[in-house]
Amino acid sequence: MQENQNSMTSDQYDIIIIGGGPVGMALSLALQGSGVSSLLLEAREIPEKVDDPRPLALSHGSHLILHRLGAWNQLAQHTPITTIHISNRGNFGKTTITTQDAGVPALGFVVNYHDLFHAMHKNLTVRDTHYLAGAAVTKLETSEDCGTVFFNHQNEEKKVSAQLLVLADGGQLAKQLPEIMYQTHDYQQWAVVANIQAEKKQTGIAYERFTSDGPVALLPNQQDFALVWTVAPEIAEEIIQLNDENFLSRLQHHFGDRLGKFRSAGKRSAFPLTLKFAKPITTHRVALIGNAAQTLHPVAGQGFNLGLRDAYELSNEIIHSYAAGSEIGTSTMLSRYQQKRQMDSNAGRFFTDSLVKLFSNKNTLLQQACGFGLSTLDCLPPLKRFVSRRMIFGARG
Ligand SMILES: Cc1cc2nc3c(=O)[nH]c(=O)nc-3n(C[C@H](O)[C@H](O)[C@H](O)COP(=O)(O)OP(=O)(O)OC[C@H]3O[C@@H](n4cnc5c(N)ncnc54)[C@H](O)[C@@H]3O)c2cc1C
């Protein structure tokens, strides 16, 4: 349990952030030094031990934000992506997007979720942050002028209030708020992740290969590759159980031999994939950020990048209100936040959902149309620039 200088010292704050995942921590870091008082509540008892195996492709835009938050230099490692190679298994059509196409020094970076988590966590705990781990929020109450949070900490029920409650918990608690509705779609797909060593070393190229069963990505990760392989739920269970030799041969058959022979695989893990988004993302004294606002398919690596922009935009609104001497968390402030996020969130959702639905199907005509789309993108540099800058910077790219 985290308590030192970060312990709760009051029962009233300007902001309470619920959920100390990477997006909740980003908001807490962004508010540092602004004069706004905030408390971050995280359910996990020992966040230092978080060991989530998923790789995260961070856009160049996220790199800039994490730099500003002081978390980038704390990362144990990050691998630059200089080219994205997109292909369509069993069909014609492929394209590459390069740093020159986008006009940036790197299209993005691959980091491990646990490295990012630890870098942000370290930054929080060395600074004078009000941060409480092992604090599982059980109930929310809101009124016209404040929000109240009930949580369990060290086997005691506690309560604390703020002008604004920010939900960064991944999306469970908002179900208590009748004004907030979630729309969901189960992709009936799981993502199997593992580190893969191939005959060829990585050269900064991220491979995204669409197949009728779902996309498979091999991202450059240090010397090797981070695999994100989308499959049907029953296949995920099956390939997790395979021995390394059979797993690698199945992957080879699926991905092809562009990287030579696959030589070894690290520990495998699997994640169920669902699209989930909240409407609206604000209500009285409450704002949603990160996966609590929208949970996307990992194709094209948009989820955390979008969540980080939620945190950053919300911090700007909060700091602006505070500096102007205005009340924080009013409906005017919240509707500004909502408006600013709407286009980016809708675009991220539409982009990832369309990619999955268009490419993960067995309709020959549609497959050919997708191949044609990739070839067209390959021939049109201005379109490539448009697509790549939106992937990097969001809808305002
Ligand atoms: C296989 C896979 C690959 C991905 N790849 C990419 C990628 O390449 N690029 C990208 O941008 N995104 C990617 N994503 C998406 C990315 O992982 C998420 O968008 C990101 O983790 C969301 O962060 P978050 O902080 O909003 O939520 P979470 O990471 O879910 O954190 C929520 C936190 O809230 C805490 N919490 C929950 N309930 C409570 C409670 N009641 N009280 C207190 N605390 C609570 C939890 O303990 C947790 O720490 C990928 C996702 C998957 C599954």
The ligand as a Gaussian input file, in Angstrom:
#p B3LYP/6-31G(d) Opt

LIG

0 1
 C       -3.791000      -6.418000     -26.336000
 C       -3.911000      -4.927000     -26.258000
 C       -3.009000      -4.143000     -26.955000
 C       -3.136000      -2.743000     -26.913000
 N       -2.278000      -2.006000     -27.656000
 C       -2.394000      -0.655000     -27.653000
 C       -1.497000       0.142000     -28.425000
 O       -0.629000      -0.371000     -29.130000
 N       -1.619000       1.496000     -28.351000
 C       -2.605000       2.095000     -27.614000
 O       -2.681000       3.330000     -27.606000
 N       -3.469000       1.366000     -26.862000
 C       -3.392000       0.010000     -26.868000
 N       -4.252000      -0.733000     -26.112000
 C       -5.260000      -0.041000     -25.274000
 C       -4.669000       0.379000     -23.916000
 O       -4.151000      -0.738000     -23.242000
 C       -5.750000       1.045000     -23.059000
 O       -6.392000       2.042000     -23.818000
 C       -5.155000       1.682000     -21.793000
 O       -4.563000       0.697000     -20.988000
 C       -6.261000       2.400000     -20.998000
 O       -5.728000       2.924000     -19.809000
 P       -6.684000       3.420000     -18.610000
 O       -5.772000       3.999000     -17.594000
 O       -7.805000       4.210000     -19.144000
 O       -7.375000       2.072000     -18.082000
 P       -6.747000       0.820000     -17.346000
 O       -5.388000       0.534000     -17.891000
 O       -7.795000      -0.248000     -17.447000
 O       -6.613000       1.264000     -15.812000
 C       -7.723000       1.407000     -14.973000
 C       -7.235000       1.488000     -13.536000
 O       -8.346000       1.745000     -12.672000
 C       -8.222000       0.932000     -11.516000
 N       -9.584000       0.728000     -10.970000
 C      -10.587000      -0.003000     -11.521000
 N      -11.692000       0.048000     -10.747000
 C      -11.372000       0.829000      -9.674000
 C      -12.101000       1.238000      -8.500000
 N      -13.360000       0.857000      -8.293000
 N      -11.469000       2.037000      -7.596000
 C      -10.185000       2.449000      -7.804000
 N       -9.454000       2.061000      -8.887000
 C      -10.046000       1.267000      -9.805000
 C       -7.578000      -0.358000     -12.028000
 O       -6.960000      -1.074000     -10.977000
 C       -6.592000       0.183000     -13.044000
 O       -5.339000       0.483000     -12.477000
 C       -4.169000      -2.126000     -26.146000
 C       -5.065000      -2.934000     -25.434000
 C       -4.957000      -4.305000     -25.497000
 C       -5.945000      -5.153000     -24.732000

